[in-house]
Amino acid sequence: MLMRINAHKLGVVKENTLNFTQLQPEQRQAFEEDGFLTVRHALDSETVARLIEVGDRLAAPFLNKAEVLNKPWHNDLDLRPGVLKEDAFYKLIAHSSTVPLVVQLLSPNIHLLSTDIIYKKPEAPDLPPFRRGWHRDLRMPKDVGHQSQPRLGIKVCYCLTDFHGSDSGLTLMARTSQLRTHPLVIPKGQVDPPDLEVCHLDMNAGDALLFENRIYHTATPNRTNRISKKVMFGYAYRWMKPEVYLDVPDERLLEKADPITRQLLGGYRDVDTRPWALQAWATRHGVHPEPVPWMVEG
Protein backbone atom coordinates (compact mmCIF):
# COMPACT_ATOMS: atom_id res chain seq x y z
CA MET A 1 0.00 0.00 0.00
CA LEU A 2 2.72 2.46 0.90
CA MET A 3 4.42 1.90 -2.42
CA ARG A 4 1.25 2.84 -4.29
CA ILE A 5 0.72 5.92 -2.11
CA ASN A 6 4.23 7.11 -2.97
CA ALA A 7 3.54 6.55 -6.65
CA HIS A 8 0.26 8.47 -6.47
CA LYS A 9 2.13 11.44 -5.01
CA LEU A 10 3.98 11.57 -8.31
CA GLY A 11 0.65 11.81 -10.12
CA VAL A 12 0.60 8.36 -11.72
CA VAL A 13 1.05 4.72 -10.74
CA LYS A 14 3.66 3.16 -13.03
CA GLU A 15 4.17 -0.55 -13.57
CA ASN A 16 7.56 -2.02 -12.75
CA THR A 17 9.61 -2.82 -15.83
CA LEU A 18 12.19 -5.10 -14.18
CA ASN A 19 11.78 -8.57 -15.62
CA PHE A 20 12.94 -11.58 -13.64
CA THR A 21 16.29 -13.25 -14.34
CA GLN A 22 17.05 -16.27 -12.19
CA LEU A 23 20.49 -16.45 -10.60
CA GLN A 24 21.63 -19.97 -11.41
CA PRO A 25 23.33 -22.11 -8.72
CA GLU A 26 26.57 -22.23 -10.74
CA GLN A 27 26.50 -18.42 -11.04
CA ARG A 28 26.09 -18.01 -7.29
CA GLN A 29 28.91 -20.49 -6.67
CA ALA A 30 31.20 -18.67 -9.12
CA PHE A 31 30.47 -15.32 -7.47
CA GLU A 32 30.98 -16.70 -3.97
CA GLU A 33 34.27 -18.37 -4.88
CA ASP A 34 35.76 -15.92 -7.39
CA GLY A 35 34.29 -12.58 -6.26
CA PHE A 36 33.02 -11.77 -9.74
CA LEU A 37 30.66 -13.05 -12.42
CA THR A 38 30.45 -12.54 -16.19
CA VAL A 39 27.07 -12.16 -17.90
CA ARG A 40 27.27 -12.68 -21.64
CA HIS A 41 24.99 -10.70 -23.99
CA ALA A 42 23.63 -8.54 -21.16
CA LEU A 43 22.96 -5.75 -23.69
CA ASP A 44 21.78 -6.21 -27.26
CA SER A 45 23.63 -4.59 -30.15
CA GLU A 46 21.02 -1.84 -30.57
CA THR A 47 21.35 -0.82 -26.91
CA VAL A 48 25.16 -0.85 -27.15
CA ALA A 49 25.05 1.34 -30.25
CA ARG A 50 22.73 3.83 -28.53
CA LEU A 51 24.91 3.97 -25.41
CA ILE A 52 28.00 4.61 -27.54
CA GLU A 53 26.21 7.34 -29.47
CA VAL A 54 25.17 9.15 -26.29
CA GLY A 55 28.43 8.39 -24.50
CA ASP A 56 30.45 9.82 -27.38
CA ARG A 57 28.41 13.01 -27.23
CA LEU A 58 29.05 13.38 -23.49
CA ALA A 59 32.71 12.54 -24.03
CA ALA A 60 33.18 14.90 -26.99
CA PRO A 61 35.68 17.24 -25.23
CA PHE A 62 37.78 14.22 -24.28
CA LEU A 63 37.50 12.59 -27.70
CA ASN A 64 38.53 15.81 -29.42
CA LYS A 65 41.58 16.24 -27.17
CA ALA A 66 44.93 15.46 -28.73
CA GLU A 67 46.39 12.07 -27.83
CA VAL A 68 49.64 11.84 -25.90
CA LEU A 69 50.74 8.20 -26.10
CA ASN A 70 53.30 8.37 -23.30
CA LYS A 71 50.98 9.94 -20.69
CA PRO A 72 48.43 7.25 -19.75
CA TRP A 73 46.17 9.33 -17.48
CA HIS A 74 45.95 12.04 -20.14
CA ASN A 75 44.14 9.51 -22.31
CA ASP A 76 41.55 8.32 -19.75
CA LEU A 77 38.04 9.67 -19.18
CA ASP A 78 36.18 8.99 -15.93
CA LEU A 79 32.81 10.74 -16.25
CA ARG A 80 30.44 10.48 -13.27
CA PRO A 81 28.01 13.43 -12.85
CA GLY A 82 25.01 13.85 -15.14
CA VAL A 83 25.02 10.32 -16.58
CA LEU A 84 21.43 9.53 -15.58
CA LYS A 85 20.02 12.62 -17.29
CA GLU A 86 20.52 10.75 -20.55
CA ASP A 87 17.65 8.34 -21.23
CA ALA A 88 19.94 5.66 -22.67
CA PHE A 89 21.87 5.43 -19.39
CA TYR A 90 18.76 5.98 -17.23
CA LYS A 91 17.37 2.73 -18.62
CA LEU A 92 20.33 0.83 -17.15
CA ILE A 93 19.28 1.67 -13.56
CA ALA A 94 16.92 -1.32 -13.42
CA HIS A 95 18.16 -3.44 -16.30
CA SER A 96 16.62 -6.90 -16.35
CA SER A 97 19.75 -8.81 -17.39
CA THR A 98 21.83 -7.75 -14.39
CA VAL A 99 19.92 -6.01 -11.58
CA PRO A 100 17.87 -9.14 -10.66
CA LEU A 101 21.19 -10.92 -10.13
CA VAL A 102 22.39 -8.09 -7.87
CA VAL A 103 19.17 -8.33 -5.84
CA GLN A 104 19.64 -12.07 -5.38
CA LEU A 105 23.31 -11.67 -4.40
CA LEU A 106 22.66 -8.80 -1.95
CA SER A 107 18.98 -8.33 -1.03
CA PRO A 108 16.00 -6.17 -2.10
CA ASN A 109 17.20 -3.48 0.32
CA ILE A 110 19.51 -1.77 -2.21
CA HIS A 111 19.88 1.46 -4.12
CA LEU A 112 22.13 2.91 -6.80
CA LEU A 113 25.45 4.01 -5.35
CA SER A 114 27.44 5.27 -8.34
CA THR A 115 27.54 5.77 -12.11
CA ASP A 116 30.62 6.01 -14.29
CA ILE A 117 31.42 6.24 -18.01
CA ILE A 118 35.01 5.16 -18.68
CA TYR A 119 36.77 5.76 -22.00
CA LYS A 120 40.45 5.00 -22.66
CA LYS A 121 42.41 6.04 -25.71
CA PRO A 122 45.23 3.80 -26.95
CA GLU A 123 48.66 4.04 -25.39
CA ALA A 124 52.05 3.28 -26.86
CA PRO A 125 52.53 -0.51 -26.62
CA ASP A 126 56.22 -0.25 -25.66
CA LEU A 127 55.71 1.75 -22.46
CA PRO A 128 57.07 0.24 -19.20
CA PRO A 129 54.80 -2.10 -17.19
CA PHE A 130 51.71 -0.26 -16.02
CA ARG A 131 51.70 0.82 -12.38
CA ARG A 132 48.60 -0.79 -10.92
CA GLY A 133 46.14 0.73 -8.51
CA TRP A 134 45.00 -2.42 -6.69
CA HIS A 135 42.21 -1.60 -4.27
CA ARG A 136 38.92 -2.63 -2.71
CA ASP A 137 35.78 -0.53 -3.16
CA LEU A 138 33.85 1.45 -0.53
CA ARG A 139 37.02 2.30 1.45
CA MET A 140 36.02 0.18 4.46
CA PRO A 141 39.56 -1.10 5.14
CA LYS A 142 40.67 2.51 5.72
CA ASP A 143 38.48 2.59 8.84
CA VAL A 144 37.97 -1.00 10.03
CA GLY A 145 40.91 -2.93 8.58
CA HIS A 146 40.91 -5.95 6.28
CA GLN A 147 39.51 -8.48 8.75
CA SER A 148 35.89 -9.61 8.54
CA GLN A 149 35.06 -7.44 5.52
CA PRO A 150 31.36 -7.82 4.61
CA ARG A 151 29.94 -7.80 1.11
CA LEU A 152 28.08 -4.49 0.93
CA GLY A 153 27.97 -3.59 -2.75
CA ILE A 154 28.23 -4.87 -6.30
CA LYS A 155 29.33 -3.04 -9.42
CA VAL A 156 28.00 -3.86 -12.86
CA CYS A 157 30.43 -3.10 -15.68
CA TYR A 158 28.82 -3.01 -19.14
CA CYS A 159 31.26 -3.45 -22.02
CA LEU A 160 30.52 -1.14 -24.95
CA THR A 161 33.54 -2.33 -26.92
CA ASP A 162 35.38 -5.65 -27.12
CA PHE A 163 38.05 -6.34 -24.50
CA HIS A 164 40.30 -9.08 -25.84
CA GLY A 165 43.62 -10.00 -24.30
CA SER A 166 45.68 -8.25 -21.65
CA ASP A 167 46.06 -4.46 -21.55
CA SER A 168 42.80 -3.91 -23.39
CA GLY A 169 41.45 -1.39 -20.87
CA LEU A 170 39.19 -3.71 -18.86
CA THR A 171 39.36 -3.85 -15.06
CA LEU A 172 41.58 -6.65 -13.72
CA MET A 173 40.23 -9.01 -11.04
CA ALA A 174 42.36 -10.82 -8.44
CA ARG A 175 40.35 -14.04 -8.16
CA THR A 176 39.35 -15.10 -4.59
CA SER A 177 40.86 -11.94 -3.07
CA GLN A 178 37.46 -10.97 -1.64
CA LEU A 179 38.22 -13.44 1.15
CA ARG A 180 41.66 -12.01 1.92
CA THR A 181 42.13 -10.64 5.45
CA HIS A 182 45.34 -8.69 4.87
CA PRO A 183 46.78 -6.27 2.29
CA LEU A 184 48.18 -7.42 -1.03
CA VAL A 185 51.92 -7.97 -1.15
CA ILE A 186 53.53 -6.74 -4.38
CA PRO A 187 57.24 -7.62 -4.70
CA LYS A 188 59.50 -4.69 -5.48
CA GLY A 189 59.75 -4.13 -9.22
CA GLN A 190 56.52 -6.04 -9.97
CA VAL A 191 52.96 -4.81 -10.51
CA ASP A 192 50.76 -7.81 -9.58
CA PRO A 193 50.43 -10.04 -6.49
CA PRO A 194 52.27 -13.33 -7.17
CA ASP A 195 50.08 -15.40 -4.83
CA LEU A 196 46.76 -14.65 -6.54
CA GLU A 197 45.35 -15.38 -9.99
CA VAL A 198 45.14 -12.10 -11.89
CA CYS A 199 42.31 -12.45 -14.42
CA HIS A 200 42.59 -10.82 -17.83
CA LEU A 201 38.97 -11.42 -18.79
CA ASP A 202 37.96 -11.77 -22.43
CA MET A 203 34.75 -9.78 -22.95
CA ASN A 204 32.70 -8.70 -25.96
CA ALA A 205 30.63 -5.57 -26.48
CA GLY A 206 27.31 -6.15 -24.71
CA ASP A 207 28.75 -8.42 -22.01
CA ALA A 208 28.61 -7.42 -18.35
CA LEU A 209 30.95 -8.04 -15.44
CA LEU A 210 29.61 -8.08 -11.86
CA PHE A 211 32.08 -7.79 -8.99
CA GLU A 212 31.75 -7.16 -5.28
CA ASN A 213 33.31 -4.50 -3.09
CA ARG A 214 35.77 -6.81 -1.28
CA ILE A 215 37.61 -8.12 -4.34
CA TYR A 216 40.92 -6.51 -5.19
CA HIS A 217 40.83 -5.00 -8.67
CA THR A 218 42.68 -2.42 -10.71
CA ALA A 219 42.50 -0.37 -13.87
CA THR A 220 44.61 -1.49 -16.83
CA PRO A 221 46.05 0.43 -19.76
CA ASN A 222 44.57 0.30 -23.24
CA ARG A 223 47.33 -0.80 -25.59
CA THR A 224 45.05 -1.83 -28.40
CA ASN A 225 44.45 0.17 -31.58
CA ARG A 226 41.02 1.52 -30.64
CA ILE A 227 39.30 3.47 -27.83
CA SER A 228 37.94 1.22 -25.09
CA LYS A 229 34.50 2.10 -23.70
CA LYS A 230 32.61 0.80 -20.68
CA VAL A 231 29.94 1.90 -18.20
CA MET A 232 29.82 1.05 -14.49
CA PHE A 233 26.79 1.19 -12.22
CA GLY A 234 27.33 0.47 -8.51
CA TYR A 235 24.65 -0.84 -6.14
CA ALA A 236 24.75 -1.20 -2.35
CA TYR A 237 22.50 -1.46 0.69
CA ARG A 238 20.31 1.58 1.18
CA TRP A 239 22.06 2.54 4.42
CA MET A 240 25.26 3.08 2.41
CA LYS A 241 25.74 6.70 1.36
CA PRO A 242 25.75 7.16 -2.45
CA GLU A 243 28.43 9.16 -4.20
CA VAL A 244 27.98 12.91 -3.89
CA TYR A 245 26.44 13.51 -7.33
CA LEU A 246 23.67 10.99 -6.52
CA ASP A 247 23.10 12.09 -2.93
CA VAL A 248 19.86 14.00 -3.42
CA PRO A 249 17.31 12.29 -5.71
CA ASP A 250 16.59 14.42 -8.75
CA GLU A 251 12.82 15.02 -8.81
CA ARG A 252 12.86 15.12 -12.61
CA LEU A 253 14.28 11.60 -12.64
CA LEU A 254 11.90 10.38 -9.94
CA GLU A 255 8.86 11.68 -11.80
CA LYS A 256 9.36 9.27 -14.71
CA ALA A 257 10.44 6.32 -12.55
CA ASP A 258 8.54 3.13 -11.97
CA PRO A 259 8.51 2.00 -8.30
CA ILE A 260 11.67 -0.12 -8.54
CA THR A 261 13.65 2.56 -10.37
CA ARG A 262 12.39 5.08 -7.83
CA GLN A 263 13.73 2.93 -4.99
CA LEU A 264 17.09 2.51 -6.72
CA LEU A 265 17.32 6.28 -7.23
CA GLY A 266 16.94 6.87 -3.49
CA GLY A 267 13.23 7.69 -3.48
CA TYR A 268 12.84 6.28 0.03
CA ARG A 269 14.87 8.81 1.98
CA ASP A 270 14.37 7.10 5.36
CA VAL A 271 16.47 3.92 5.43
CA ASP A 272 14.09 2.48 8.03
CA THR A 273 11.31 2.54 5.42
CA ARG A 274 10.97 -0.93 3.95
CA PRO A 275 12.21 -1.34 0.36
CA TRP A 276 8.64 -1.92 -0.76
CA ALA A 277 9.21 -2.02 -4.51
CA LEU A 278 12.01 -4.60 -4.70
CA GLN A 279 10.69 -6.44 -1.66
CA ALA A 280 7.36 -7.07 -3.40
CA TRP A 281 9.17 -7.97 -6.64
CA ALA A 282 11.45 -10.46 -4.87
CA THR A 283 8.55 -12.03 -2.98
CA ARG A 284 6.57 -12.42 -6.20
CA HIS A 285 9.46 -14.25 -7.83
CA GLY A 286 10.30 -16.40 -4.81
CA VAL A 287 13.75 -14.92 -4.13
CA HIS A 288 13.10 -12.82 -1.04
CA PRO A 289 15.67 -13.74 1.63
CA GLU A 290 14.61 -15.09 5.00
CA PRO A 291 14.06 -12.27 7.51
CA VAL A 292 16.73 -11.73 10.15
CA PRO A 293 15.02 -11.20 13.54
CA TRP A 294 16.21 -8.74 16.15
CA MET A 295 15.80 -11.38 18.87
CA VAL A 296 14.44 -14.88 19.42
CA GLU A 297 13.18 -16.78 22.44
CA GLY A 298 15.81 -18.95 24.07
C-alpha positions in Angstrom: 0.0 0.0 0.0 2.7 2.5 0.9 4.4 1.9 -2.4 1.2 2.8 -4.3 0.7 5.9 -2.1 4.2 7.1 -3.0 3.5 6.5 -6.6 0.3 8.5 -6.5 2.1 11.4 -5.0 4.0 11.6 -8.3 0.7 11.8 -10.1 0.6 8.4 -11.7 1.0 4.7 -10.7 3.7 3.2 -13.0 4.2 -0.6 -13.6 7.6 -2.0 -12.7 9.6 -2.8 -15.8 12.2 -5.1 -14.2 11.8 -8.6 -15.6 12.9 -11.6 -13.6 16.3 -13.3 -14.3 17.1 -16.3 -12.2 20.5 -16.5 -10.6 21.6 -20.0 -11.4 23.3 -22.1 -8.7 26.6 -22.2 -10.7 26.5 -18.4 -11.0 26.1 -18.0 -7.3 28.9 -20.5 -6.7 31.2 -18.7 -9.1 30.5 -15.3 -7.5 31.0 -16.7 -4.0 34.3 -18.4 -4.9 35.8 -15.9 -7.4 34.3 -12.6 -6.3 33.0 -11.8 -9.7 30.7 -13.0 -12.4 30.5 -12.5 -16.2 27.1 -12.2 -17.9 27.3 -12.7 -21.6 25.0 -10.7 -24.0 23.6 -8.5 -21.2 23.0 -5.7 -23.7 21.8 -6.2 -27.3 23.6 -4.6 -30.2 21.0 -1.8 -30.6 21.4 -0.8 -26.9 25.2 -0.9 -27.1 25.1 1.3 -30.2 22.7 3.8 -28.5 24.9 4.0 -25.4 28.0 4.6 -27.5 26.2 7.3 -29.5 25.2 9.2 -26.3 28.4 8.4 -24.5 30.5 9.8 -27.4 28.4 13.0 -27.2 29.0 13.4 -23.5 32.7 12.5 -24.0 33.2 14.9 -27.0 35.7 17.2 -25.2 37.8 14.2 -24.3 37.5 12.6 -27.7 38.5 15.8 -29.4 41.6 16.2 -27.2 44.9 15.5 -28.7 46.4 12.1 -27.8 49.6 11.8 -25.9 50.7 8.2 -26.1 53.3 8.4 -23.3 51.0 9.9 -20.7 48.4 7.2 -19.7 46.2 9.3 -17.5 45.9 12.0 -20.1 44.1 9.5 -22.3 41.6 8.3 -19.7 38.0 9.7 -19.2 36.2 9.0 -15.9 32.8 10.7 -16.3 30.4 10.5 -13.3 28.0 13.4 -12.8 25.0 13.8 -15.1 25.0 10.3 -16.6 21.4 9.5 -15.6 20.0 12.6 -17.3 20.5 10.7 -20.6 17.7 8.3 -21.2 19.9 5.7 -22.7 21.9 5.4 -19.4 18.8 6.0 -17.2 17.4 2.7 -18.6 20.3 0.8 -17.1 19.3 1.7 -13.6 16.9 -1.3 -13.4 18.2 -3.4 -16.3 16.6 -6.9 -16.4 19.8 -8.8 -17.4 21.8 -7.8 -14.4 19.9 -6.0 -11.6 17.9 -9.1 -10.7 21.2 -10.9 -10.1 22.4 -8.1 -7.9 19.2 -8.3 -5.8 19.6 -12.1 -5.4 23.3 -11.7 -4.4 22.7 -8.8 -1.9 19.0 -8.3 -1.0 16.0 -6.2 -2.1 17.2 -3.5 0.3 19.5 -1.8 -2.2 19.9 1.5 -4.1 22.1 2.9 -6.8 25.5 4.0 -5.3 27.4 5.3 -8.3 27.5 5.8 -12.1 30.6 6.0 -14.3 31.4 6.2 -18.0 35.0 5.2 -18.7 36.8 5.8 -22.0 40.4 5.0 -22.7 42.4 6.0 -25.7 45.2 3.8 -27.0 48.7 4.0 -25.4 52.1 3.3 -26.9 52.5 -0.5 -26.6 56.2 -0.2 -25.7 55.7 1.8 -22.5 57.1 0.2 -19.2 54.8 -2.1 -17.2 51.7 -0.3 -16.0 51.7 0.8 -12.4 48.6 -0.8 -10.9 46.1 0.7 -8.5 45.0 -2.4 -6.7 42.2 -1.6 -4.3 38.9 -2.6 -2.7 35.8 -0.5 -3.2 33.9 1.5 -0.5 37.0 2.3 1.5 36.0 0.2 4.5 39.6 -1.1 5.1 40.7 2.5 5.7 38.5 2.6 8.8 38.0 -1.0 10.0 40.9 -2.9 8.6 40.9 -5.9 6.3 39.5 -8.5 8.7 35.9 -9.6 8.5 35.1 -7.4 5.5 31.4 -7.8 4.6 29.9 -7.8 1.1 28.1 -4.5 0.9 28.0 -3.6 -2.7 28.2 -4.9 -6.3 29.3 -3.0 -9.4 28.0 -3.9 -12.9 30.4 -3.1 -15.7 28.8 -3.0 -19.1 31.3 -3.4 -22.0 30.5 -1.1 -24.9 33.5 -2.3 -26.9 35.4 -5.7 -27.1 38.1 -6.3 -24.5 40.3 -9.1 -25.8 43.6 -10.0 -24.3 45.7 -8.3 -21.7 46.1 -4.5 -21.6 42.8 -3.9 -23.4 41.5 -1.4 -20.9 39.2 -3.7 -18.9 39.4 -3.9 -15.1 41.6 -6.6 -13.7 40.2 -9.0 -11.0 42.4 -10.8 -8.4 40.3 -14.0 -8.2 39.3 -15.1 -4.6 40.9 -11.9 -3.1 37.5 -11.0 -1.6 38.2 -13.4 1.2 41.7 -12.0 1.9 42.1 -10.6 5.4 45.3 -8.7 4.9 46.8 -6.3 2.3 48.2 -7.4 -1.0 51.9 -8.0 -1.2 53.5 -6.7 -4.4 57.2 -7.6 -4.7 59.5 -4.7 -5.5 59.8 -4.1 -9.2 56.5 -6.0 -10.0 53.0 -4.8 -10.5 50.8 -7.8 -9.6 50.4 -10.0 -6.5 52.3 -13.3 -7.2 50.1 -15.4 -4.8 46.8 -14.6 -6.5 45.4 -15.4 -10.0 45.1 -12.1 -11.9 42.3 -12.5 -14.4 42.6 -10.8 -17.8 39.0 -11.4 -18.8 38.0 -11.8 -22.4 34.7 -9.8 -23.0 32.7 -8.7 -26.0 30.6 -5.6 -26.5 27.3 -6.2 -24.7 28.8 -8.4 -22.0 28.6 -7.4 -18.4 30.9 -8.0 -15.4 29.6 -8.1 -11.9 32.1 -7.8 -9.0 31.8 -7.2 -5.3 33.3 -4.5 -3.1 35.8 -6.8 -1.3 37.6 -8.1 -4.3 40.9 -6.5 -5.2 40.8 -5.0 -8.7 42.7 -2.4 -10.7 42.5 -0.4 -13.9 44.6 -1.5 -16.8 46.1 0.4 -19.8 44.6 0.3 -23.2 47.3 -0.8 -25.6 45.1 -1.8 -28.4 44.5 0.2 -31.6 41.0 1.5 -30.6 39.3 3.5 -27.8 37.9 1.2 -25.1 34.5 2.1 -23.7 32.6 0.8 -20.7 29.9 1.9 -18.2 29.8 1.0 -14.5 26.8 1.2 -12.2 27.3 0.5 -8.5 24.6 -0.8 -6.1 24.8 -1.2 -2.4 22.5 -1.5 0.7 20.3 1.6 1.2 22.1 2.5 4.4 25.3 3.1 2.4 25.7 6.7 1.4 25.7 7.2 -2.4 28.4 9.2 -4.2 28.0 12.9 -3.9 26.4 13.5 -7.3 23.7 11.0 -6.5 23.1 12.1 -2.9 19.9 14.0 -3.4 17.3 12.3 -5.7 16.6 14.4 -8.8 12.8 15.0 -8.8 12.9 15.1 -12.6 14.3 11.6 -12.6 11.9 10.4 -9.9 8.9 11.7 -11.8 9.4 9.3 -14.7 10.4 6.3 -12.6 8.5 3.1 -12.0 8.5 2.0 -8.3 11.7 -0.1 -8.5 13.7 2.6 -10.4 12.4 5.1 -7.8 13.7 2.9 -5.0 17.1 2.5 -6.7 17.3 6.3 -7.2 16.9 6.9 -3.5 13.2 7.7 -3.5 12.8 6.3 0.0 14.9 8.8 2.0 14.4 7.1 5.4 16.5 3.9 5.4 14.1 2.5 8.0 11.3 2.5 5.4 11.0 -0.9 3.9 12.2 -1.3 0.4 8.6 -1.9 -0.8 9.2 -2.0 -4.5 12.0 -4.6 -4.7 10.7 -6.4 -1.7 7.4 -7.1 -3.4 9.2 -8.0 -6.6 11.5 -10.5 -4.9 8.5 -12.0 -3.0 6.6 -12.4 -6.2 9.5 -14.3 -7.8 10.3 -16.4 -4.8 13.7 -14.9 -4.1 13.1 -12.8 -1.0 15.7 -13.7 1.6 14.6 -15.1 5.0 14.1 -12.3 7.5 16.7 -11.7 10.1 15.0 -11.2 13.5 16.2 -8.7 16.2 15.8 -11.4 18.9 14.4 -14.9 19.4 13.2 -16.8 22.4 15.8 -19.0 24.1 
